Amino acid sequence: MKMQIKKCKKCGRYTLKENCPLCGEKTFNPHPPKFSLDDKYLELRLKAEKK
């Protein structure tokens, strides 16, 4: 299983856990998705970014 570091939305602390050990808030993956020109959803993603 691949572990990735996560970030707390509330306090900004980095952790490997699903919830922040400091404030208990849910964490998220701060890494952007991989970019590929062959991505079949590229047009939709670019349109969503422009909005």
mmCIF entry with sequence, helices, sheets and N, C-alpha, C, O atoms, coordinates in Angstrom:
data_MODEL
# 
_entry.id   MODEL 
# 
_entity.id                         1 
_entity.type                       polymer 
_entity.pdbx_number_of_molecules   1 
# 
_entity_poly.entity_id                      1 
_entity_poly.type                           'polypeptide(L)' 
_entity_poly.nstd_linkage                   no 
_entity_poly.nstd_monomer                   no 
_entity_poly.pdbx_seq_one_letter_code       MKMQIKKCKKCGRYTLKENCPLCGEKTFNPHPPKFSLDDKYLELRLKAEKK 
_entity_poly.pdbx_seq_one_letter_code_can   MKMQIKKCKKCGRYTLKENCPLCGEKTFNPHPPKFSLDDKYLELRLKAEKK 
_entity_poly.pdbx_strand_id                 A 
# 
loop_
_entity_poly_seq.entity_id 
_entity_poly_seq.num 
_entity_poly_seq.mon_id 
_entity_poly_seq.hetero 
1 1  MET n 
1 2  LYS n 
1 3  MET n 
1 4  GLN n 
1 5  ILE n 
1 6  LYS n 
1 7  LYS n 
1 8  CYS n 
1 9  LYS n 
1 10 LYS n 
1 11 CYS n 
1 12 GLY n 
1 13 ARG n 
1 14 TYR n 
1 15 THR n 
1 16 LEU n 
1 17 LYS n 
1 18 GLU n 
1 19 ASN n 
1 20 CYS n 
1 21 PRO n 
1 22 LEU n 
1 23 CYS n 
1 24 GLY n 
1 25 GLU n 
1 26 LYS n 
1 27 THR n 
1 28 PHE n 
1 29 ASN n 
1 30 PRO n 
1 31 HIS n 
1 32 PRO n 
1 33 PRO n 
1 34 LYS n 
1 35 PHE n 
1 36 SER n 
1 37 LEU n 
1 38 ASP n 
1 39 ASP n 
1 40 LYS n 
1 41 TYR n 
1 42 LEU n 
1 43 GLU n 
1 44 LEU n 
1 45 ARG n 
1 46 LEU n 
1 47 LYS n 
1 48 ALA n 
1 49 GLU n 
1 50 LYS n 
1 51 LYS n 
# 
_struct_asym.id          A 
_struct_asym.entity_id   1 
# 
_struct_conf.conf_type_id            HELX_P 
_struct_conf.id                      HELX_P1 
_struct_conf.pdbx_PDB_helix_id       AA1 
_struct_conf.beg_label_comp_id       LEU 
_struct_conf.beg_label_asym_id       A 
_struct_conf.beg_label_seq_id        42 
_struct_conf.pdbx_beg_PDB_ins_code   ? 
_struct_conf.end_label_comp_id       LYS 
_struct_conf.end_label_asym_id       A 
_struct_conf.end_label_seq_id        50 
_struct_conf.pdbx_end_PDB_ins_code   ? 
_struct_conf.beg_auth_comp_id        LEU 
_struct_conf.beg_auth_asym_id        A 
_struct_conf.beg_auth_seq_id         42 
_struct_conf.end_auth_comp_id        LYS 
_struct_conf.end_auth_asym_id        A 
_struct_conf.end_auth_seq_id         50 
_struct_conf.pdbx_PDB_helix_class    1 
_struct_conf.details                 ? 
_struct_conf.pdbx_PDB_helix_length   9 
# 
_struct_conf_type.id          HELX_P 
_struct_conf_type.criteria    ? 
_struct_conf_type.reference   ? 
# 
_struct_sheet.id               AA1 
_struct_sheet.type             ? 
_struct_sheet.number_strands   3 
_struct_sheet.details          ? 
# 
loop_
_struct_sheet_order.sheet_id 
_struct_sheet_order.range_id_1 
_struct_sheet_order.range_id_2 
_struct_sheet_order.offset 
_struct_sheet_order.sense 
AA1 1 2 ? anti-parallel 
AA1 2 3 ? anti-parallel 
# 
loop_
_struct_sheet_range.sheet_id 
_struct_sheet_range.id 
_struct_sheet_range.beg_label_comp_id 
_struct_sheet_range.beg_label_asym_id 
_struct_sheet_range.beg_label_seq_id 
_struct_sheet_range.pdbx_beg_PDB_ins_code 
_struct_sheet_range.end_label_comp_id 
_struct_sheet_range.end_label_asym_id 
_struct_sheet_range.end_label_seq_id 
_struct_sheet_range.pdbx_end_PDB_ins_code 
_struct_sheet_range.beg_auth_comp_id 
_struct_sheet_range.beg_auth_asym_id 
_struct_sheet_range.beg_auth_seq_id 
_struct_sheet_range.end_auth_comp_id 
_struct_sheet_range.end_auth_asym_id 
_struct_sheet_range.end_auth_seq_id 
AA1 1 TYR A 14 ? THR A 15 ? TYR A 14 THR A 15 
AA1 2 LYS A 6  ? CYS A 8  ? LYS A 6  CYS A 8  
AA1 3 THR A 27 ? PHE A 28 ? THR A 27 PHE A 28 
# 
loop_
_atom_site.group_PDB 
_atom_site.id 
_atom_site.type_symbol 
_atom_site.label_atom_id 
_atom_site.label_alt_id 
_atom_site.label_comp_id 
_atom_site.label_asym_id 
_atom_site.label_entity_id 
_atom_site.label_seq_id 
_atom_site.pdbx_PDB_ins_code 
_atom_site.Cartn_x 
_atom_site.Cartn_y 
_atom_site.Cartn_z 
_atom_site.occupancy 
_atom_site.B_iso_or_equiv 
_atom_site.pdbx_formal_charge 
_atom_site.auth_seq_id 
_atom_site.auth_comp_id 
_atom_site.auth_asym_id 
_atom_site.auth_atom_id 
_atom_site.pdbx_PDB_model_num 
ATOM 1   N N  . MET A 1 1  ? 0.840   -1.176 0.000   1.00 0.00 ? 1  MET A N  1 
ATOM 2   C CA . MET A 1 1  ? 0.000   0.000  0.000   1.00 0.00 ? 1  MET A CA 1 
ATOM 3   C C  . MET A 1 1  ? 0.888   1.244  0.000   1.00 0.00 ? 1  MET A C  1 
ATOM 4   O O  . MET A 1 1  ? 1.835   1.339  0.781   1.00 0.00 ? 1  MET A O  1 
ATOM 5   N N  . LYS A 1 2  ? 0.580   2.182  -0.869  1.00 0.00 ? 2  LYS A N  1 
ATOM 6   C CA . LYS A 1 2  ? 1.352   3.400  -0.994  1.00 0.00 ? 2  LYS A CA 1 
ATOM 7   C C  . LYS A 1 2  ? 0.803   4.455  -0.036  1.00 0.00 ? 2  LYS A C  1 
ATOM 8   O O  . LYS A 1 2  ? -0.384  4.779  -0.077  1.00 0.00 ? 2  LYS A O  1 
ATOM 9   N N  . MET A 1 3  ? 1.659   4.983  0.815   1.00 0.00 ? 3  MET A N  1 
ATOM 10  C CA . MET A 1 3  ? 1.244   6.016  1.763   1.00 0.00 ? 3  MET A CA 1 
ATOM 11  C C  . MET A 1 3  ? 1.609   7.379  1.190   1.00 0.00 ? 3  MET A C  1 
ATOM 12  O O  . MET A 1 3  ? 2.726   7.583  0.714   1.00 0.00 ? 3  MET A O  1 
ATOM 13  N N  . GLN A 1 4  ? 0.674   8.297  1.237   1.00 0.00 ? 4  GLN A N  1 
ATOM 14  C CA . GLN A 1 4  ? 0.957   9.656  0.814   1.00 0.00 ? 4  GLN A CA 1 
ATOM 15  C C  . GLN A 1 4  ? 0.634   10.607 1.949   1.00 0.00 ? 4  GLN A C  1 
ATOM 16  O O  . GLN A 1 4  ? -0.303  10.396 2.719   1.00 0.00 ? 4  GLN A O  1 
ATOM 17  N N  . ILE A 1 5  ? 1.426   11.648 2.031   1.00 0.00 ? 5  ILE A N  1 
ATOM 18  C CA . ILE A 1 5  ? 1.220   12.637 3.072   1.00 0.00 ? 5  ILE A CA 1 
ATOM 19  C C  . ILE A 1 5  ? -0.067  13.403 2.775   1.00 0.00 ? 5  ILE A C  1 
ATOM 20  O O  . ILE A 1 5  ? -0.398  13.651 1.616   1.00 0.00 ? 5  ILE A O  1 
ATOM 21  N N  . LYS A 1 6  ? -0.777  13.771 3.815   1.00 0.00 ? 6  LYS A N  1 
ATOM 22  C CA . LYS A 1 6  ? -2.032  14.500 3.683   1.00 0.00 ? 6  LYS A CA 1 
ATOM 23  C C  . LYS A 1 6  ? -1.940  15.791 4.470   1.00 0.00 ? 6  LYS A C  1 
ATOM 24  O O  . LYS A 1 6  ? -1.082  15.939 5.339   1.00 0.00 ? 6  LYS A O  1 
ATOM 25  N N  . LYS A 1 7  ? -2.833  16.730 4.160   1.00 0.00 ? 7  LYS A N  1 
ATOM 26  C CA . LYS A 1 7  ? -2.809  18.039 4.798   1.00 0.00 ? 7  LYS A CA 1 
ATOM 27  C C  . LYS A 1 7  ? -4.167  18.340 5.406   1.00 0.00 ? 7  LYS A C  1 
ATOM 28  O O  . LYS A 1 7  ? -5.204  18.032 4.818   1.00 0.00 ? 7  LYS A O  1 
ATOM 29  N N  . CYS A 1 8  ? -4.155  18.940 6.580   1.00 0.00 ? 8  CYS A N  1 
ATOM 30  C CA . CYS A 1 8  ? -5.386  19.326 7.262   1.00 0.00 ? 8  CYS A CA 1 
ATOM 31  C C  . CYS A 1 8  ? -5.918  20.612 6.636   1.00 0.00 ? 8  CYS A C  1 
ATOM 32  O O  . CYS A 1 8  ? -5.155  21.551 6.406   1.00 0.00 ? 8  CYS A O  1 
ATOM 33  N N  . LYS A 1 9  ? -7.215  20.662 6.359   1.00 0.00 ? 9  LYS A N  1 
ATOM 34  C CA . LYS A 1 9  ? -7.818  21.854 5.764   1.00 0.00 ? 9  LYS A CA 1 
ATOM 35  C C  . LYS A 1 9  ? -7.907  23.002 6.766   1.00 0.00 ? 9  LYS A C  1 
ATOM 36  O O  . LYS A 1 9  ? -7.827  24.170 6.385   1.00 0.00 ? 9  LYS A O  1 
ATOM 37  N N  . LYS A 1 10 ? -8.069  22.676 8.023   1.00 0.00 ? 10 LYS A N  1 
ATOM 38  C CA . LYS A 1 10 ? -8.289  23.697 9.051   1.00 0.00 ? 10 LYS A CA 1 
ATOM 39  C C  . LYS A 1 10 ? -6.987  24.330 9.544   1.00 0.00 ? 10 LYS A C  1 
ATOM 40  O O  . LYS A 1 10 ? -6.842  25.552 9.515   1.00 0.00 ? 10 LYS A O  1 
ATOM 41  N N  . CYS A 1 11 ? -6.038  23.504 9.998   1.00 0.00 ? 11 CYS A N  1 
ATOM 42  C CA . CYS A 1 11 ? -4.824  24.059 10.614  1.00 0.00 ? 11 CYS A CA 1 
ATOM 43  C C  . CYS A 1 11 ? -3.590  24.005 9.706   1.00 0.00 ? 11 CYS A C  1 
ATOM 44  O O  . CYS A 1 11 ? -2.575  24.627 10.021  1.00 0.00 ? 11 CYS A O  1 
ATOM 45  N N  . GLY A 1 12 ? -3.658  23.271 8.582   1.00 0.00 ? 12 GLY A N  1 
ATOM 46  C CA . GLY A 1 12 ? -2.544  23.218 7.640   1.00 0.00 ? 12 GLY A CA 1 
ATOM 47  C C  . GLY A 1 12 ? -1.435  22.253 8.022   1.00 0.00 ? 12 GLY A C  1 
ATOM 48  O O  . GLY A 1 12 ? -0.375  22.256 7.395   1.00 0.00 ? 12 GLY A O  1 
ATOM 49  N N  . ARG A 1 13 ? -1.654  21.433 9.031   1.00 0.00 ? 13 ARG A N  1 
ATOM 50  C CA . ARG A 1 13 ? -0.647  20.468 9.479   1.00 0.00 ? 13 ARG A CA 1 
ATOM 51  C C  . ARG A 1 13 ? -0.618  19.258 8.538   1.00 0.00 ? 13 ARG A C  1 
ATOM 52  O O  . ARG A 1 13 ? -1.660  18.817 8.053   1.00 0.00 ? 13 ARG A O  1 
ATOM 53  N N  . TYR A 1 14 ? 0.578   18.729 8.286   1.00 0.00 ? 14 TYR A N  1 
ATOM 54  C CA . TYR A 1 14 ? 0.747   17.546 7.450   1.00 0.00 ? 14 TYR A CA 1 
ATOM 55  C C  . TYR A 1 14 ? 0.775   16.295 8.319   1.00 0.00 ? 14 TYR A C  1 
ATOM 56  O O  . TYR A 1 14 ? 1.342   16.300 9.411   1.00 0.00 ? 14 TYR A O  1 
ATOM 57  N N  . THR A 1 15 ? 0.151   15.212 7.819   1.00 0.00 ? 15 THR A N  1 
ATOM 58  C CA . THR A 1 15 ? 0.091   13.955 8.550   1.00 0.00 ? 15 THR A CA 1 
ATOM 59  C C  . THR A 1 15 ? -0.136  12.810 7.573   1.00 0.00 ? 15 THR A C  1 
ATOM 60  O O  . THR A 1 15 ? -0.426  13.045 6.400   1.00 0.00 ? 15 THR A O  1 
ATOM 61  N N  . LEU A 1 16 ? -0.009  11.586 8.040   1.00 0.00 ? 16 LEU A N  1 
ATOM 62  C CA . LEU A 1 16 ? -0.317  10.406 7.237   1.00 0.00 ? 16 LEU A CA 1 
ATOM 63  C C  . LEU A 1 16 ? -1.690  9.846  7.582   1.00 0.00 ? 16 LEU A C  1 
ATOM 64  O O  . LEU A 1 16 ? -2.135  8.880  6.962   1.00 0.00 ? 16 LEU A O  1 
ATOM 65  N N  . LYS A 1 17 ? -2.361  10.435 8.554   1.00 0.00 ? 17 LYS A N  1 
ATOM 66  C CA . LYS A 1 17 ? -3.643  9.930  9.032   1.00 0.00 ? 17 LYS A CA 1 
ATOM 67  C C  . LYS A 1 17 ? -4.815  10.561 8.281   1.00 0.00 ? 17 LYS A C  1 
ATOM 68  O O  . LYS A 1 17 ? -4.661  11.599 7.638   1.00 0.00 ? 17 LYS A O  1 
ATOM 69  N N  . GLU A 1 18 ? -5.990  9.927  8.369   1.00 0.00 ? 18 GLU A N  1 
ATOM 70  C CA . GLU A 1 18 ? -7.206  10.428 7.719   1.00 0.00 ? 18 GLU A CA 1 
ATOM 71  C C  . GLU A 1 18 ? -7.733  11.688 8.404   1.00 0.00 ? 18 GLU A C  1 
ATOM 72  O O  . GLU A 1 18 ? -8.307  12.562 7.754   1.00 0.00 ? 18 GLU A O  1 
ATOM 73  N N  . ASN A 1 19 ? -7.534  11.776 9.719   1.00 0.00 ? 19 ASN A N  1 
ATOM 74  C CA . ASN A 1 19 ? -7.965  12.942 10.487  1.00 0.00 ? 19 ASN A CA 1 
ATOM 75  C C  . ASN A 1 19 ? -6.752  13.579 11.148  1.00 0.00 ? 19 ASN A C  1 
ATOM 76  O O  . ASN A 1 19 ? -5.812  12.886 11.539  1.00 0.00 ? 19 ASN A O  1 
ATOM 77  N N  . CYS A 1 20 ? -6.777  14.891 11.270  1.00 0.00 ? 20 CYS A N  1 
ATOM 78  C CA . CYS A 1 20 ? -5.673  15.638 11.865  1.00 0.00 ? 20 CYS A CA 1 
ATOM 79  C C  . CYS A 1 20 ? -5.547  15.289 13.348  1.00 0.00 ? 20 CYS A C  1 
ATOM 80  O O  . CYS A 1 20 ? -6.539  15.332 14.076  1.00 0.00 ? 20 CYS A O  1 
ATOM 81  N N  . PRO A 1 21 ? -4.335  14.942 13.805  1.00 0.00 ? 21 PRO A N  1 
ATOM 82  C CA . PRO A 1 21 ? -4.164  14.621 15.220  1.00 0.00 ? 21 PRO A CA 1 
ATOM 83  C C  . PRO A 1 21 ? -4.260  15.851 16.127  1.00 0.00 ? 21 PRO A C  1 
ATOM 84  O O  . PRO A 1 21 ? -4.474  15.710 17.331  1.00 0.00 ? 21 PRO A O  1 
ATOM 85  N N  . LEU A 1 22 ? -4.105  17.047 15.569  1.00 0.00 ? 22 LEU A N  1 
ATOM 86  C CA . LEU A 1 22 ? -4.148  18.270 16.369  1.00 0.00 ? 22 LEU A CA 1 
ATOM 87  C C  . LEU A 1 22 ? -5.574  18.781 16.564  1.00 0.00 ? 22 LEU A C  1 
ATOM 88  O O  . LEU A 1 22 ? -5.995  19.047 17.690  1.00 0.00 ? 22 LEU A O  1 
ATOM 89  N N  . CYS A 1 23 ? -6.319  18.916 15.457  1.00 0.00 ? 23 CYS A N  1 
ATOM 90  C CA . CYS A 1 23 ? -7.659  19.505 15.555  1.00 0.00 ? 23 CYS A CA 1 
ATOM 91  C C  . CYS A 1 23 ? -8.787  18.525 15.240  1.00 0.00 ? 23 CYS A C  1 
ATOM 92  O O  . CYS A 1 23 ? -9.950  18.830 15.504  1.00 0.00 ? 23 CYS A O  1 
ATOM 93  N N  . GLY A 1 24 ? -8.471  17.352 14.680  1.00 0.00 ? 24 GLY A N  1 
ATOM 94  C CA . GLY A 1 24 ? -9.494  16.348 14.390  1.00 0.00 ? 24 GLY A CA 1 
ATOM 95  C C  . GLY A 1 24 ? -10.213 16.535 13.061  1.00 0.00 ? 24 GLY A C  1 
ATOM 96  O O  . GLY A 1 24 ? -11.110 15.759 12.731  1.00 0.00 ? 24 GLY A O  1 
ATOM 97  N N  . GLU A 1 25 ? -9.835  17.547 12.299  1.00 0.00 ? 25 GLU A N  1 
ATOM 98  C CA . GLU A 1 25 ? -10.457 17.822 10.995  1.00 0.00 ? 25 GLU A CA 1 
ATOM 99  C C  . GLU A 1 25 ? -10.021 16.774 9.969   1.00 0.00 ? 25 GLU A C  1 
ATOM 100 O O  . GLU A 1 25 ? -8.938  16.202 10.087  1.00 0.00 ? 25 GLU A O  1 
ATOM 101 N N  . LYS A 1 26 ? -10.864 16.523 8.963   1.00 0.00 ? 26 LYS A N  1 
ATOM 102 C CA . LYS A 1 26 ? -10.547 15.570 7.899   1.00 0.00 ? 26 LYS A CA 1 
ATOM 103 C C  . LYS A 1 26 ? -9.409  16.132 7.048   1.00 0.00 ? 26 LYS A C  1 
ATOM 104 O O  . LYS A 1 26 ? -9.366  17.330 6.771   1.00 0.00 ? 26 LYS A O  1 
ATOM 105 N N  . THR A 1 27 ? -8.484  15.255 6.636   1.00 0.00 ? 27 THR A N  1 
ATOM 106 C CA . THR A 1 27 ? -7.343  15.675 5.824   1.00 0.00 ? 27 THR A CA 1 
ATOM 107 C C  . THR A 1 27 ? -7.602  15.384 4.348   1.00 0.00 ? 27 THR A C  1 
ATOM 108 O O  . THR A 1 27 ? -8.497  14.610 4.009   1.00 0.00 ? 27 THR A O  1 
ATOM 109 N N  . PHE A 1 28 ? -6.812  16.013 3.471   1.00 0.00 ? 28 PHE A N  1 
ATOM 110 C CA . PHE A 1 28 ? -6.943  15.802 2.032   1.00 0.00 ? 28 PHE A CA 1 
ATOM 111 C C  . PHE A 1 28 ? -5.563  15.626 1.418   1.00 0.00 ? 28 PHE A C  1 
ATOM 112 O O  . PHE A 1 28 ? -4.552  15.946 2.043   1.00 0.00 ? 28 PHE A O  1 
ATOM 113 N N  . ASN A 1 29 ? -5.525  15.122 0.206   1.00 0.00 ? 29 ASN A N  1 
ATOM 114 C CA . ASN A 1 29 ? -4.289  14.899 -0.526  1.00 0.00 ? 29 ASN A CA 1 
ATOM 115 C C  . ASN A 1 29 ? -3.896  16.212 -1.211  1.00 0.00 ? 29 ASN A C  1 
ATOM 116 O O  . ASN A 1 29 ? -4.615  16.655 -2.107  1.00 0.00 ? 29 ASN A O  1 
ATOM 117 N N  . PRO A 1 30 ? -2.775  16.857 -0.825  1.00 0.00 ? 30 PRO A N  1 
ATOM 118 C CA . PRO A 1 30 ? -2.404  18.144 -1.406  1.00 0.00 ? 30 PRO A CA 1 
ATOM 119 C C  . PRO A 1 30 ? -1.691  18.047 -2.757  1.00 0.00 ? 30 PRO A C  1 
ATOM 120 O O  . PRO A 1 30 ? -1.383  19.073 -3.364  1.00 0.00 ? 30 PRO A O  1 
ATOM 121 N N  . HIS A 1 31 ? -1.428  16.836 -3.231  1.00 0.00 ? 31 HIS A N  1 
ATOM 122 C CA . HIS A 1 31 ? -0.704  16.654 -4.485  1.00 0.00 ? 31 HIS A CA 1 
ATOM 123 C C  . HIS A 1 31 ? -1.654  16.781 -5.677  1.00 0.00 ? 31 HIS A C  1 
ATOM 124 O O  . HIS A 1 31 ? -2.757  16.235 -5.642  1.00 0.00 ? 31 HIS A O  1 
ATOM 125 N N  . PRO A 1 32 ? -1.243  17.497 -6.738  1.00 0.00 ? 32 PRO A N  1 
ATOM 126 C CA . PRO A 1 32 ? -2.090  17.596 -7.929  1.00 0.00 ? 32 PRO A CA 1 
ATOM 127 C C  . PRO A 1 32 ? -2.106  16.273 -8.693  1.00 0.00 ? 32 PRO A C  1 
ATOM 128 O O  . PRO A 1 32 ? -1.170  15.483 -8.575  1.00 0.00 ? 32 PRO A O  1 
ATOM 129 N N  . PRO A 1 33 ? -3.160  16.021 -9.476  1.00 0.00 ? 33 PRO A N  1 
ATOM 130 C CA . PRO A 1 33 ? -3.198  14.790 -10.272 1.00 0.00 ? 33 PRO A CA 1 
ATOM 131 C C  . PRO A 1 33 ? -2.142  14.832 -11.381 1.00 0.00 ? 33 PRO A C  1 
ATOM 132 O O  . PRO A 1 33 ? -1.709  15.909 -11.791 1.00 0.00 ? 33 PRO A O  1 
ATOM 133 N N  . LYS A 1 34 ? -1.734  13.667 -11.856 1.00 0.00 ? 34 LYS A N  1 
ATOM 134 C CA . LYS A 1 34 ? -0.754  13.602 -12.938 1.00 0.00 ? 34 LYS A CA 1 
ATOM 135 C C  . LYS A 1 34 ? -1.347  14.211 -14.204 1.00 0.00 ? 34 LYS A C  1 
ATOM 136 O O  . LYS A 1 34 ? -2.542  14.074 -14.465 1.00 0.00 ? 34 LYS A O  1 
ATOM 137 N N  . PHE A 1 35 ? -0.506  14.885 -14.989 1.00 0.00 ? 35 PHE A N  1 
ATOM 138 C CA . PHE A 1 35 ? -0.949  15.522 -16.220 1.00 0.00 ? 35 PHE A CA 1 
ATOM 139 C C  . PHE A 1 35 ? -0.509  14.685 -17.412 1.00 0.00 ? 35 PHE A C  1 
ATOM 140 O O  . PHE A 1 35 ? 0.638   14.244 -17.486 1.00 0.00 ? 35 PHE A O  1 
ATOM 141 N N  . SER A 1 36 ? -1.430  14.472 -18.343 1.00 0.00 ? 36 SER A N  1 
ATOM 142 C CA . SER A 1 36 ? -1.121  13.726 -19.551 1.00 0.00 ? 36 SER A CA 1 
ATOM 143 C C  . SER A 1 36 ? -1.906  14.330 -20.712 1.00 0.00 ? 36 SER A C  1 
ATOM 144 O O  . SER A 1 36 ? -3.094  14.618 -20.571 1.00 0.00 ? 36 SER A O  1 
ATOM 145 N N  . LEU A 1 37 ? -1.261  14.521 -21.845 1.00 0.00 ? 37 LEU A N  1 
ATOM 146 C CA . LEU A 1 37 ? -1.956  15.045 -23.019 1.00 0.00 ? 37 LEU A CA 1 
ATOM 147 C C  . LEU A 1 37 ? -2.909  14.017 -23.612 1.00 0.00 ? 37 LEU A C  1 
ATOM 148 O O  . LEU A 1 37 ? -3.814  14.380 -24.364 1.00 0.00 ? 37 LEU A O  1 
ATOM 149 N N  . ASP A 1 38 ? -2.723  12.745 -23.288 1.00 0.00 ? 38 ASP A N  1 
ATOM 150 C CA . ASP A 1 38 ? -3.593  11.682 -23.782 1.00 0.00 ? 38 ASP A CA 1 
ATOM 151 C C  . ASP A 1 38 ? -4.822  11.479 -22.897 1.00 0.00 ? 38 ASP A C  1 
ATOM 152 O O  . ASP A 1 38 ? -5.614  10.569 -23.141 1.00 0.00 ? 38 ASP A O  1 
ATOM 153 N N  . ASP A 1 39 ? -4.985  12.304 -21.891 1.00 0.00 ? 39 ASP A N  1 
ATOM 154 C CA . ASP A 1 39 ? -6.099  12.178 -20.951 1.00 0.00 ? 39 ASP A CA 1 
ATOM 155 C C  . ASP A 1 39 ? -7.418  12.448 -21.675 1.00 0.00 ? 39 ASP A C  1 
ATOM 156 O O  . ASP A 1 39 ? -7.580  13.492 -22.307 1.00 0.00 ? 39 ASP A O  1 
ATOM 157 N N  . LYS A 1 40 ? -8.363  11.502 -21.582 1.00 0.00 ? 40 LYS A N  1 
ATOM 158 C CA . LYS A 1 40 ? -9.634  11.669 -22.287 1.00 0.00 ? 40 LYS A CA 1 
ATOM 159 C C  . LYS A 1 40 ? -10.532 12.716 -21.621 1.00 0.00 ? 40 LYS A C  1 
ATOM 160 O O  . LYS A 1 40 ? -11.515 13.144 -22.226 1.00 0.00 ? 40 LYS A O  1 
ATOM 161 N N  . TYR A 1 41 ? -10.222 13.134 -20.400 1.00 0.00 ? 41 TYR A N  1 
ATOM 162 C CA . TYR A 1 41 ? -11.011 14.154 -19.705 1.00 0.00 ? 41 TYR A CA 1 
ATOM 163 C C  . TYR A 1 41 ? -10.309 15.507 -19.670 1.00 0.00 ? 41 TYR A C  1 
ATOM 164 O O  . TYR A 1 41 ? -10.718 16.395 -18.921 1.00 0.00 ? 41 TYR A O  1 
ATOM 165 N N  . LEU A 1 42 ? -9.257  15.675 -20.471 1.00 0.00 ? 42 LEU A N  1 
ATOM 166 C CA . LEU A 1 42 ? -8.471  16.901 -20.466 1.00 0.00 ? 42 LEU A CA 1 
ATOM 167 C C  . LEU A 1 42 ? -9.325  18.128 -20.777 1.00 0.00 ? 42 LEU A C  1 
ATOM 168 O O  . LEU A 1 42 ? -9.233  19.137 -20.077 1.00 0.00 ? 42 LEU A O  1 
ATOM 169 N N  . GLU A 1 43 ? -10.152 18.053 -21.814 1.00 0.00 ? 43 GLU A N  1 
ATOM 170 C CA . GLU A 1 43 ? -10.977 19.203 -22.195 1.00 0.00 ? 43 GLU A CA 1 
ATOM 171 C C  . GLU A 1 43 ? -11.929 19.603 -21.074 1.00 0.00 ? 43 GLU A C  1 
ATOM 172 O O  . GLU A 1 43 ? -12.086 20.789 -20.783 1.00 0.00 ? 43 GLU A O  1 
ATOM 173 N N  . LEU A 1 44 ? -12.558 18.624 -20.451 1.00 0.00 ? 44 LEU A N  1 
ATOM 174 C CA . LEU A 1 44 ? -13.486 18.923 -19.357 1.00 0.00 ? 44 LEU A CA 1 
ATOM 175 C C  . LEU A 1 44 ? -12.764 19.559 -18.175 1.00 0.00 ? 44 LEU A C  1 
ATOM 176 O O  . LEU A 1 44 ? -13.279 20.492 -17.559 1.00 0.00 ? 44 LEU A O  1 
ATOM 177 N N  . ARG A 1 45 ? -11.587 19.062 -17.862 1.00 0.00 ? 45 ARG A N  1 
ATOM 178 C CA . ARG A 1 45 ? -10.827 19.596 -16.740 1.00 0.00 ? 45 ARG A CA 1 
ATOM 179 C C  . ARG A 1 45 ? -10.379 21.029 -17.016 1.00 0.00 ? 45 ARG A C  1 
ATOM 180 O O  . ARG A 1 45 ? -10.430 21.875 -16.123 1.00 0.00 ? 45 ARG A O  1 
ATOM 181 N N  . LEU A 1 46 ? -9.945  21.309 -18.239 1.00 0.00 ? 46 LEU A N  1 
ATOM 182 C CA . LEU A 1 46 ? -9.516  22.660 -18.588 1.00 0.00 ? 46 LEU A CA 1 
ATOM 183 C C  . LEU A 1 46 ? -10.689 23.637 -18.564 1.00 0.00 ? 46 LEU A C  1 
ATOM 184 O O  . LEU A 1 46 ? -10.528 24.782 -18.143 1.00 0.00 ? 46 LEU A O  1 
ATOM 185 N N  . LYS A 1 47 ? -11.865 23.200 -19.010 1.00 0.00 ? 47 LYS A N  1 
ATOM 186 C CA . LYS A 1 47 ? -13.054 24.053 -18.952 1.00 0.00 ? 47 LYS A CA 1 
ATOM 187 C C  . LYS A 1 47 ? -13.436 24.357 -17.510 1.00 0.00 ? 47 LYS A C  1 
ATOM 188 O O  . LYS A 1 47 ? -13.833 25.478 -17.191 1.00 0.00 ? 47 LYS A O  1 
ATOM 189 N N  . ALA A 1 48 ? -13.319 23.369 -16.647 1.00 0.00 ? 48 ALA A N  1 
ATOM 190 C CA . ALA A 1 48 ? -13.661 23.556 -15.234 1.00 0.00 ? 48 ALA A CA 1 
ATOM 191 C C  . ALA A 1 48 ? -12.695 24.524 -14.557 1.00 0.00 ? 48 ALA A C  1 
ATOM 192 O O  . ALA A 1 48 ? -13.102 25.286 -13.681 1.00 0.00 ? 48 ALA A O  1 
ATOM 193 N N  . GLU A 1 49 ? -11.426 24.504 -14.950 1.00 0.00 ? 49 GLU A N  1 
ATOM 194 C CA . GLU A 1 49 ? -10.438 25.415 -14.371 1.00 0.00 ? 49 GLU A CA 1 
ATOM 195 C C  . GLU A 1 49 ? -10.707 26.856 -14.775 1.00 0.00 ? 49 GLU A C  1 
ATOM 196 O O  . GLU A 1 49 ? -10.458 27.770 -13.989 1.00 0.00 ? 49 GLU A O  1 
ATOM 197 N N  . LYS A 1 50 ? -11.213 27.077 -15.989 1.00 0.00 ? 50 LYS A N  1 
ATOM 198 C CA . LYS A 1 50 ? -11.461 28.433 -16.478 1.00 0.00 ? 50 LYS A CA 1 
ATOM 199 C C  . LYS A 1 50 ? -12.655 29.095 -15.805 1.00 0.00 ? 50 LYS A C  1 
ATOM 200 O O  . LYS A 1 50 ? -12.744 30.323 -15.770 1.00 0.00 ? 50 LYS A O  1 
ATOM 201 N N  . LYS A 1 51 ? -13.576 28.291 -15.269 1.00 0.00 ? 51 LYS A N  1 
ATOM 202 C CA . LYS A 1 51 ? -14.776 28.857 -14.636 1.00 0.00 ? 51 LYS A CA 1 
ATOM 203 C C  . LYS A 1 51 ? -14.491 29.512 -13.325 1.00 0.00 ? 51 LYS A C  1 
ATOM 204 O O  . LYS A 1 51 ? -15.405 30.029 -12.682 1.00 0.00 ? 51 LYS A O  1 
# 
